[in-house]
C-alpha cells in the first residue's frame, strides 16, 4: 500500500511532467505562429496564417477550380513534432477533405490526452 509521502511524490512528478510537456507544446505553437489546427486520420496538425488562408481559398466557392487544385497547406504534425524534430507535411485539397478544425485550446488538450493515453 502506498503511503502519503509516496503518493505526494508521484503526484508532484506527474505535475512536473505535465508542466514540461505543456511548455514544449506552447513553444512549438508560439515559435511557429501556429493558428490553424485540424485533425486528419487521428493526427493533429497545425499551420500558420498562410495555411489557414490556403485552406480558405480551397473552400472558396468563387475561386477557380484550377487554383483550388494547385494550392497546398503546409502544416506540422504536432504529435510527432513534440517528440522529435519538426515534422512538416504538405497537403493538397484532396488530402484536406474530411478534416476536423480545432481551436488552440482544443489542440493543446488533444496533445495532452494523446500523451496521457500512451
Protein Blocks (a to p, Z undefined) as FASTA:
>chain_A
ZZfklmmmmmmmmmmmmmmmmmmmmmmmmmnopabdcdeehiacdddfklmmmmmmmmmm
kbcfklmmmpccddddfklmmmmccddddddfklmgoiacddfklmmmmmmmmmmmZZ
